[in-house]
């Protein structure tokens, strides 16, 4: 009976470890995706200064 409990405990521990790793990977992937989308939508403000200087002159 003790062997059966040990085997079940090992299976549960392995399943928990796999679930934890999957959760961490998903969070890192989501964070990387959010960072990538922010960089793609970045607009430099230097063109506004040049435009306003041209319109005043």
C-alpha positions as CSV (number, residue, x, y, z in Angstrom):
1,X,0.0,0.0,0.0
2,X,2.9,2.4,0.8
3,X,4.3,1.9,-2.7
4,X,1.1,2.9,-4.3
5,X,0.9,6.1,-2.3
6,X,4.5,6.9,-3.2
7,X,3.8,6.4,-6.9
8,X,0.7,8.6,-6.7
9,X,2.7,11.2,-4.8
10,X,5.4,11.2,-7.5
11,X,2.9,11.5,-10.3
12,X,1.2,14.4,-8.6
13,X,4.5,16.1,-7.9
14,X,5.6,15.8,-11.6
15,X,2.2,17.0,-12.8
16,X,2.4,20.1,-10.5
17,X,5.9,20.8,-11.7
18,X,4.8,20.7,-15.3
19,X,1.8,22.9,-14.6
20,X,4.1,25.4,-12.9
21,X,6.5,25.5,-15.8
22,X,3.6,26.0,-18.3
23,X,2.2,28.9,-16.2
24,X,5.6,30.6,-16.1
25,X,6.2,30.2,-19.8
26,X,2.7,31.6,-20.6
27,X,3.4,34.6,-18.4
28,X,6.8,35.3,-20.0
29,X,5.3,34.9,-23.5
30,X,2.5,37.3,-22.7
31,X,5.0,39.8,-21.2
32,X,7.2,39.6,-24.3
33,X,4.2,40.0,-26.6
34,X,3.1,43.1,-24.7
35,X,6.6,44.6,-24.9
36,X,6.8,43.9,-28.6
37,X,3.5,45.6,-29.4
38,X,4.5,48.7,-27.4
39,X,7.7,49.0,-29.4
40,X,5.9,48.7,-32.7
41,X,3.5,51.5,-31.8
42,X,6.2,53.9,-30.6
43,X,6.2,57.3,-32.5
44,X,9.0,59.7,-32.2
45,X,8.0,63.2,-31.1
46,X,10.9,65.0,-32.9
47,X,8.9,65.4,-36.0
48,X,6.4,67.6,-34.2
49,X,9.1,70.1,-33.2
50,X,10.2,70.4,-36.9
51,X,6.7,70.7,-38.1
52,X,5.8,73.5,-35.7
53,X,9.0,75.4,-36.5
54,X,8.1,75.2,-40.2
55,X,4.6,76.4,-39.8
56,X,5.7,79.4,-37.6
57,X,8.4,80.5,-40.1
